[in-house]
Structures are given as C-alpha cells and as structure tokens.
Amino acid sequence: MSDRVENSTDQAAQILDGGPVIGSPAVAKEEHLSPNQRAWRRFKRNYPAMLSLYFLAALVLLVLFWPWLAHYKPDAVSEAQFQAPSPSHWFGTDVHGRDLLTRVFYGASVSLLVGIVGAGVAFVIGVTWGAIAGYVGGRWDNMLMRFVDILYSLPSIVFVIVLITTLDEGVRKWLGNTFGAQASNKANLIFLFVGLGAVSWLTMARIVRGQVLVLRNRQFVDASRSLGASHFQILWHHILPNVYGIIIVYLTLTVPAIILYESFLSYLGLGIQPPMASWGSLIAEGAQQLNPIRIYWWLLVFPASMLVFTLLAMNFVGDGLRDAFDPRSKS
C-alpha cells in the first residue's frame, strides 16, 4: 500500500513539473531512442534555435540560387548612383550604381565561405592536435600544449594582419605566374582561409584534449586494447565518437567568430578586395559615404543587418546544440 502511495506521489510530482510519468508510453518510447535522437528532440523544442536554423537554411539556399534569381550582376555599373531603396532596387544602389541587394547576397557567399572553410581548417588542426596530445599524454602532451599556450599569448588578429601584409606580395606574384591574374586577385581570400583557420583551432585543441584525457582510461578503451586494436582505431573509432557532440557545438560557434574576424579585416582594407565583396567590405564602403551633408544610410544598414542577424542565428544554433547534447538536459 505504501509503495502505491509513493509511486502515486512521484507521478503527481512529475506531472506538476511538466515531465513524463515513469512507466508511461512516452518514457518507454524515450528509452528506445539513441543519444543523437534524444539530442535532436531536445533541439527541436528550443524554438529560438529552430527559427535560427530555418533562417540559416533559407540564407544558404538564397546564396546558392541567387545568381539565377538576381536581376543585376554584382559588378554591373549604372548611372543610378546613390539611389534610395525602391521597387527597382530593394536595397538601393551604391556609389557606382550597383544594386546593393545583389552585392549583399554576393558578399554573403564570400563571408559564409570564409567562415565555413576557416572553421573546417580549425576543425582539422584542433581535433588532430588535441586528440594526439590527450591520448599520448606525458612529455608529448606537455610539449604540444605548451606550443598552444605560446600561440595563445599572441594576439590572433594581429597575427593574421602580419601574415597578410608580409606574404601578400610574394603569394600574389606566385599565383599570377602559376595560375594567371584572376587567381592573383584571390590571394587575400586564401590568406583568410589559412590565417583565420590557423588561429581558431587553439580552443578546439584544448577542448578535445581535455575530453580525450578523461576517456582514454575508460573500460571500453581498455577492452579495445586487449582485443588488439591499434592506437589509431581506438582513437578514431572509440574515443572521438564520444567527443563529436562537443566538437559540433564549438564548431557552430567558431563559424560566426571567423566571419566577424573577416568582416573586421575587410573593414580595415586587409580582407576581401574589389571587385570581390563581403559583408565587411560592404560595411566599409558604406562607412566611407557617411558625411555631414548627406547620409546614404542603406549602404550601411543592410549589410550590417545581414551580418548581425546571421551571427545571432549562428549563436542561437550553437547554444541550442550545446543544450541538446548536454546529458543533464531534460528530455
């Protein structure tokens, strides 16, 4: 009798808390879900994260199909200079009469490409470095992580600026002689890929190394060793799959950070160069047109708004993934 009363009390408390009742079909169904399925269910219940995911998916689709949807080319010059937003030019035009809407979506493709490729570089270097350091341990771990500490002591944005200004002329000349003048104009894009990715892997390496240190002495790893698995198999097939949730979360937060770095460098004139465009370079062009006589507000508002909304959406998605993969989160 007392057991029935206690179970009824527990069920009533769970109902008041808004959670599923023990023994109910919902709990039975939840027990058959994999960790990834449970994480996805938790993520879908995070409405800001889901709305942000829909926004980013729509943005990517527009960027991919914009060359076929646009009525103007991004470098098409006209006499309609500084035209305010109108039905013919929804975002207005710039100093050369170019359609700003087309330029914004063209800049979105460059900014997103820099962010994704830079995050990919950070992913490869950071996961490899941190996994090796955490798994090997000892003297090698100490040496590898001291190198990371040295790089942490250097201002990352200053490092990228020095890299671009030092190697710019030599790389442009090499690209021009090897692949032609068109490839030479994209030297800054290559610098952004390599430079921003090379300074963004440090935190990733620390996170992965800490997780690998915890997992390398678990029983399932010892069992794999006793069965004759190689170090690579243990690391790749047994340890890293238990870390990828945290890796994905940090990766989603690395992309907006790299986009922000690129925008800042382009604003300083060290990033994307004309005739190419990114959100940072468009913001820099809009800022140059601010004067006491007349303010062409659309040149600054629309590129900056797209940048802000995209960064905000990526951060919401990152926070949603962090909560979804947290084992302490409620289902």
VEXTORDO-827817 format. One record per residue (C-alpha): residue number from 0; residue in one letter; x, y, z. Coordinates in steps of 0.25 Angstrom, whole numbers. Example, Ala and Ser with C-alpha at 12.3 -4.5 7.8 and 13.67 -1.06 7.14 Angstrom:
+-------+--------+-------+-------+-------+
! fikol ! lumvex !     u !     v !     w !
+-------+--------+-------+-------+-------+
!     0 !      a !    49 !   -18 !    31 !
!     1 !      s !    55 !    -4 !    29 !
+-------+--------+-------+-------+-------+
***
This chain:
+-------+--------+-------+-------+-------+
! fikol ! lumvex !     u !     v !     w !
+-------+--------+-------+-------+-------+
!     0 !      m !     0 !     0 !     0 !
!     1 !      s !    11 !     9 !     4 !
!     2 !      d !    18 !     6 !   -10 !
!     3 !      r !     6 !    10 !   -17 !
!     4 !      v !     5 !    23 !   -10 !
!     5 !      e !    19 !    26 !   -12 !
!     6 !      n !    18 !    23 !   -27 !
!     7 !      s !     6 !    32 !   -28 !
!     8 !      t !    13 !    43 !   -21 !
!     9 !      d !    25 !    42 !   -30 !
!    10 !      q !    16 !    42 !   -43 !
!    11 !      a !     8 !    54 !   -37 !
!    12 !      a !    21 !    62 !   -35 !
!    13 !      q !    26 !    59 !   -49 !
!    14 !      i !    12 !    64 !   -55 !
!    15 !      l !    14 !    77 !   -47 !
!    16 !      d !    28 !    78 !   -52 !
!    17 !      g !    23 !    76 !   -66 !
!    18 !      g !    32 !    64 !   -69 !
!    19 !      p !    27 !    50 !   -74 !
!    20 !      v !    22 !    40 !   -64 !
!    21 !      i !    30 !    28 !   -61 !
!    22 !      g !    24 !    15 !   -67 !
!    23 !      s !    16 !    24 !   -77 !
!    24 !      p !    17 !    21 !   -93 !
!    25 !      a !    25 !    34 !   -94 !
!    26 !      v !    36 !    29 !   -85 !
!    27 !      a !    36 !    15 !   -91 !
!    28 !      k !    38 !    22 !  -105 !
!    29 !      e !    49 !    31 !  -100 !
!    30 !      e !    57 !    19 !   -95 !
!    31 !      h !    58 !    13 !  -109 !
!    32 !      l !    64 !    26 !  -115 !
!    33 !      s !    78 !    27 !  -117 !
!    34 !      p !    86 !    39 !  -111 !
!    35 !      n !    86 !    46 !  -124 !
!    36 !      q !    71 !    45 !  -126 !
!    37 !      r !    69 !    50 !  -112 !
!    38 !      a !    78 !    62 !  -115 !
!    39 !      w !    70 !    65 !  -127 !
!    40 !      r !    57 !    64 !  -119 !
!    41 !      r !    63 !    74 !  -109 !
!    42 !      f !    68 !    83 !  -120 !
!    43 !      k !    54 !    83 !  -127 !
!    44 !      r !    48 !    88 !  -114 !
!    45 !      n !    57 !   100 !  -114 !
!    46 !      y !    49 !   110 !  -122 !
!    47 !      p !    60 !   121 !  -124 !
!    48 !      a !    70 !   111 !  -129 !
!    49 !      m !    60 !   104 !  -139 !
!    50 !      l !    56 !   118 !  -144 !
!    51 !      s !    71 !   122 !  -146 !
!    52 !      l !    73 !   108 !  -153 !
!    53 !      y !    62 !   111 !  -163 !
!    54 !      f !    67 !   125 !  -165 !
!    55 !      l !    81 !   120 !  -168 !
!    56 !      a !    76 !   109 !  -177 !
!    57 !      a !    68 !   120 !  -185 !
!    58 !      l !    80 !   129 !  -185 !
!    59 !      v !    89 !   117 !  -191 !
!    60 !      l !    78 !   114 !  -201 !
!    61 !      l !    77 !   129 !  -206 !
!    62 !      v !    92 !   130 !  -207 !
!    63 !      l !    93 !   117 !  -215 !
!    64 !      f !    82 !   121 !  -225 !
!    65 !      w !    84 !   136 !  -225 !
!    66 !      p !    92 !   136 !  -238 !
!    67 !      w !    79 !   131 !  -245 !
!    68 !      l !    69 !   139 !  -237 !
!    69 !      a !    76 !   153 !  -238 !
!    70 !      h !    72 !   163 !  -248 !
!    71 !      y !    86 !   170 !  -247 !
!    72 !      k !   100 !   165 !  -247 !
!    73 !      p !   109 !   169 !  -235 !
!    74 !      d !   119 !   177 !  -243 !
!    75 !      a !   109 !   183 !  -253 !
!    76 !      v !   111 !   198 !  -252 !
!    77 !      s !   100 !   208 !  -256 !
!    78 !      e !    97 !   223 !  -255 !
!    79 !      a !    87 !   221 !  -243 !
!    80 !      q !    97 !   225 !  -233 !
!    81 !      f !    92 !   226 !  -218 !
!    82 !      q !    78 !   222 !  -221 !
!    83 !      a !    70 !   220 !  -209 !
!    84 !      p !    62 !   207 !  -207 !
!    85 !      s !    51 !   206 !  -217 !
!    86 !      p !    43 !   195 !  -225 !
!    87 !      s !    54 !   194 !  -235 !
!    88 !      h !    66 !   193 !  -225 !
!    89 !      w !    60 !   188 !  -212 !
!    90 !      f !    73 !   191 !  -204 !
!    91 !      g !    77 !   203 !  -212 !
!    92 !      t !    90 !   206 !  -220 !
!    93 !      d !   104 !   209 !  -217 !
!    94 !      v !   114 !   220 !  -222 !
!    95 !      h !   115 !   212 !  -235 !
!    96 !      g !   101 !   210 !  -237 !
!    97 !      r !   102 !   195 !  -234 !
!    98 !      d !    90 !   188 !  -228 !
!    99 !      l !    92 !   187 !  -213 !
!   100 !      l !    83 !   175 !  -211 !
!   101 !      t !    91 !   167 !  -221 !
!   102 !      r !   104 !   171 !  -215 !
!   103 !      v !    99 !   167 !  -201 !
!   104 !      f !    96 !   153 !  -205 !
!   105 !      y !   109 !   152 !  -213 !
!   106 !      g !   116 !   157 !  -201 !
!   107 !      a !   108 !   147 !  -193 !
!   108 !      s !   114 !   135 !  -201 !
!   109 !      v !   128 !   140 !  -199 !
!   110 !      s !   126 !   143 !  -184 !
!   111 !      l !   120 !   129 !  -182 !
!   112 !      l !   130 !   122 !  -190 !
!   113 !      v !   141 !   129 !  -181 !
!   114 !      g !   134 !   125 !  -169 !
!   115 !      i !   132 !   110 !  -173 !
!   116 !      v !   145 !   108 !  -179 !
!   117 !      g !   152 !   115 !  -167 !
!   118 !      a !   144 !   106 !  -157 !
!   119 !      g !   148 !    94 !  -165 !
!   120 !      v !   163 !    97 !  -164 !
!   121 !      a !   161 !   100 !  -149 !
!   122 !      f !   154 !    86 !  -148 !
!   123 !      v !   164 !    78 !  -155 !
!   124 !      i !   176 !    84 !  -148 !
!   125 !      g !   169 !    86 !  -134 !
!   126 !      v !   163 !    72 !  -133 !
!   127 !      t !   176 !    65 !  -138 !
!   128 !      w !   185 !    73 !  -129 !
!   129 !      g !   176 !    71 !  -117 !
!   130 !      a !   173 !    57 !  -119 !
!   131 !      i !   188 !    53 !  -121 !
!   132 !      a !   192 !    61 !  -109 !
!   133 !      g !   181 !    55 !  -100 !
!   134 !      y !   183 !    41 !  -104 !
!   135 !      v !   198 !    41 !  -104 !
!   136 !      g !   200 !    48 !   -91 !
!   137 !      g !   213 !    50 !   -83 !
!   138 !      r !   224 !    58 !   -89 !
!   139 !      w !   218 !    59 !  -103 !
!   140 !      d !   205 !    65 !   -97 !
!   141 !      n !   213 !    75 !   -89 !
!   142 !      m !   221 !    79 !  -101 !
!   143 !      l !   209 !    80 !  -111 !
!   144 !      m !   200 !    88 !  -101 !
!   145 !      r !   212 !    98 !   -97 !
!   146 !      f !   212 !   101 !  -112 !
!   147 !      v !   197 !   104 !  -112 !
!   148 !      d !   200 !   113 !   -99 !
!   149 !      i !   210 !   121 !  -107 !
!   150 !      l !   201 !   123 !  -119 !
!   151 !      y !   190 !   127 !  -109 !
!   152 !      s !   199 !   138 !  -104 !
!   153 !      l !   200 !   145 !  -117 !
!   154 !      p !   188 !   154 !  -122 !
!   155 !      s !   181 !   145 !  -132 !
!   156 !      i !   176 !   157 !  -141 !
!   157 !      v !   190 !   164 !  -141 !
!   158 !      f !   196 !   150 !  -145 !
!   159 !      v !   187 !   150 !  -157 !
!   160 !      i !   189 !   164 !  -161 !
!   161 !      v !   204 !   162 !  -160 !
!   162 !      l !   203 !   149 !  -169 !
!   163 !      i !   195 !   156 !  -179 !
!   164 !      t !   204 !   169 !  -180 !
!   165 !      t !   217 !   160 !  -180 !
!   166 !      l !   213 !   150 !  -190 !
!   167 !      d !   203 !   157 !  -199 !
!   168 !      e !   213 !   162 !  -210 !
!   169 !      g !   220 !   149 !  -211 !
!   170 !      v !   208 !   140 !  -212 !
!   171 !      r !   201 !   149 !  -222 !
!   172 !      k !   213 !   148 !  -231 !
!   173 !      w !   214 !   133 !  -230 !
!   174 !      l !   199 !   131 !  -232 !
!   175 !      g !   199 !   141 !  -244 !
!   176 !      n !   211 !   134 !  -250 !
!   177 !      t !   205 !   120 !  -248 !
!   178 !      f !   190 !   121 !  -249 !
!   179 !      g !   188 !   135 !  -256 !
!   180 !      a !   184 !   149 !  -252 !
!   181 !      q !   170 !   144 !  -247 !
!   182 !      a !   176 !   135 !  -237 !
!   183 !      s !   185 !   146 !  -232 !
!   184 !      n !   173 !   155 !  -229 !
!   185 !      k !   168 !   144 !  -219 !
!   186 !      a !   181 !   143 !  -211 !
!   187 !      n !   174 !   151 !  -199 !
!   188 !      l !   163 !   140 !  -199 !
!   189 !      i !   174 !   129 !  -198 !
!   190 !      f !   180 !   137 !  -187 !
!   191 !      l !   167 !   138 !  -179 !
!   192 !      f !   164 !   123 !  -181 !
!   193 !      v !   178 !   119 !  -176 !
!   194 !      g !   181 !   131 !  -166 !
!   195 !      l !   167 !   131 !  -159 !
!   196 !      g !   167 !   116 !  -158 !
!   197 !      a !   181 !   115 !  -153 !
!   198 !      v !   178 !   124 !  -141 !
!   199 !      s !   164 !   118 !  -138 !
!   200 !      w !   168 !   104 !  -135 !
!   201 !      l !   174 !   106 !  -121 !
!   202 !      t !   162 !   106 !  -113 !
!   203 !      m !   157 !    93 !  -121 !
!   204 !      a !   170 !    86 !  -117 !
!   205 !      r !   169 !    89 !  -103 !
!   206 !      i !   154 !    84 !  -102 !
!   207 !      v !   157 !    71 !  -110 !
!   208 !      r !   170 !    69 !  -102 !
!   209 !      g !   162 !    70 !   -88 !
!   210 !      q !   151 !    60 !   -93 !
!   211 !      v !   161 !    50 !   -98 !
!   212 !      l !   169 !    51 !   -85 !
!   213 !      v !   156 !    46 !   -78 !
!   214 !      l !   152 !    36 !   -88 !
!   215 !      r !   166 !    29 !   -91 !
!   216 !      n !   165 !    21 !   -77 !
!   217 !      r !   151 !    16 !   -78 !
!   218 !      q !   148 !     2 !   -78 !
!   219 !      f !   143 !     1 !   -93 !
!   220 !      v !   157 !     7 !   -97 !
!   221 !      d !   164 !    -4 !   -89 !
!   222 !      a !   155 !   -15 !   -95 !
!   223 !      s !   159 !   -10 !  -109 !
!   224 !      r !   174 !   -10 !  -105 !
!   225 !      s !   172 !   -25 !  -100 !
!   226 !      l !   166 !   -29 !  -113 !
!   227 !      g !   178 !   -24 !  -121 !
!   228 !      a !   172 !   -11 !  -126 !
!   229 !      s !   183 !    -1 !  -131 !
!   230 !      h !   184 !    13 !  -125 !
!   231 !      f !   178 !    19 !  -138 !
!   232 !      q !   166 !    10 !  -137 !
!   233 !      i !   164 !    13 !  -122 !
!   234 !      l !   165 !    28 !  -124 !
!   235 !      w !   157 !    29 !  -137 !
!   236 !      h !   146 !    18 !  -135 !
!   237 !      h !   144 !    18 !  -120 !
!   238 !      i !   149 !    32 !  -113 !
!   239 !      l !   146 !    42 !  -123 !
!   240 !      p !   131 !    38 !  -126 !
!   241 !      n !   129 !    41 !  -111 !
!   242 !      v !   134 !    55 !  -113 !
!   243 !      y !   128 !    59 !  -126 !
!   244 !      g !   116 !    65 !  -119 !
!   245 !      i !   124 !    76 !  -112 !
!   246 !      i !   132 !    77 !  -125 !
!   247 !      i !   120 !    81 !  -133 !
!   248 !      v !   115 !    91 !  -123 !
!   249 !      y !   128 !    98 !  -123 !
!   250 !      l !   129 !    97 !  -138 !
!   251 !      t !   116 !   105 !  -139 !
!   252 !      l !   122 !   116 !  -130 !
!   253 !      t !   135 !   116 !  -138 !
!   254 !      v !   128 !   120 !  -151 !
!   255 !      p !   122 !   133 !  -147 !
!   256 !      a !   135 !   137 !  -140 !
!   257 !      i !   143 !   135 !  -153 !
!   258 !      i !   132 !   143 !  -160 !
!   259 !      l !   134 !   154 !  -151 !
!   260 !      y !   149 !   154 !  -152 !
!   261 !      e !   147 !   154 !  -167 !
!   262 !      s !   138 !   166 !  -166 !
!   263 !      f !   147 !   173 !  -157 !
!   264 !      l !   159 !   171 !  -167 !
!   265 !      s !   151 !   175 !  -179 !
!   266 !      y !   147 !   187 !  -172 !
!   267 !      l !   162 !   191 !  -170 !
!   268 !      g !   164 !   188 !  -184 !
!   269 !      l !   173 !   175 !  -182 !
!   270 !      g !   162 !   165 !  -185 !
!   271 !      i !   154 !   164 !  -198 !
!   272 !      q !   158 !   173 !  -209 !
!   273 !      p !   150 !   179 !  -220 !
!   274 !      p !   144 !   175 !  -229 !
!   275 !      m !   140 !   164 !  -219 !
!   276 !      a !   131 !   167 !  -208 !
!   277 !      s !   128 !   162 !  -194 !
!   278 !      w !   119 !   168 !  -183 !
!   279 !      g !   131 !   174 !  -176 !
!   280 !      s !   136 !   181 !  -189 !
!   281 !      l !   121 !   186 !  -192 !
!   282 !      i !   121 !   192 !  -178 !
!   283 !      a !   134 !   199 !  -180 !
!   284 !      e !   129 !   204 !  -194 !
!   285 !      g !   116 !   209 !  -187 !
!   286 !      a !   124 !   216 !  -175 !
!   287 !      q !   132 !   223 !  -185 !
!   288 !      q !   120 !   230 !  -191 !
!   289 !      l !   115 !   236 !  -177 !
!   290 !      n !   117 !   251 !  -177 !
!   291 !      p !   110 !   263 !  -171 !
!   292 !      i !   104 !   267 !  -184 !
!   293 !      r !    96 !   254 !  -187 !
!   294 !      i !    96 !   240 !  -181 !
!   295 !      y !    93 !   229 !  -190 !
!   296 !      w !    88 !   220 !  -179 !
!   297 !      w !    84 !   208 !  -187 !
!   298 !      l !    99 !   206 !  -191 !
!   299 !      l !   102 !   203 !  -176 !
!   300 !      v !    89 !   198 !  -170 !
!   301 !      f !    86 !   186 !  -180 !
!   302 !      p !   100 !   179 !  -180 !
!   303 !      a !   101 !   181 !  -165 !
!   304 !      s !    87 !   176 !  -162 !
!   305 !      m !    90 !   163 !  -170 !
!   306 !      l !   103 !   161 !  -163 !
!   307 !      v !    97 !   163 !  -149 !
!   308 !      f !    85 !   154 !  -152 !
!   309 !      t !    94 !   143 !  -157 !
!   310 !      l !   103 !   144 !  -146 !
!   311 !      l !    92 !   144 !  -136 !
!   312 !      a !    85 !   132 !  -143 !
!   313 !      m !    98 !   124 !  -142 !
!   314 !      n !   100 !   127 !  -128 !
!   315 !      f !    86 !   122 !  -125 !
!   316 !      v !    88 !   110 !  -132 !
!   317 !      g !   101 !   107 !  -125 !
!   318 !      d !    94 !   110 !  -111 !
!   319 !      g !    83 !   100 !  -115 !
!   320 !      l !    93 !    89 !  -119 !
!   321 !      r !   100 !    91 !  -106 !
!   322 !      d !    87 !    89 !   -98 !
!   323 !      a !    83 !    78 !  -107 !
!   324 !      f !    96 !    70 !  -105 !
!   325 !      d !    97 !    73 !   -90 !
!   326 !      p !    93 !    59 !   -83 !
!   327 !      r !    88 !    67 !   -71 !
!   328 !      s !    77 !    74 !   -80 !
!   329 !      k !    63 !    69 !   -78 !
!   330 !      s !    57 !    61 !   -90 !
+-------+--------+-------+-------+-------+
***
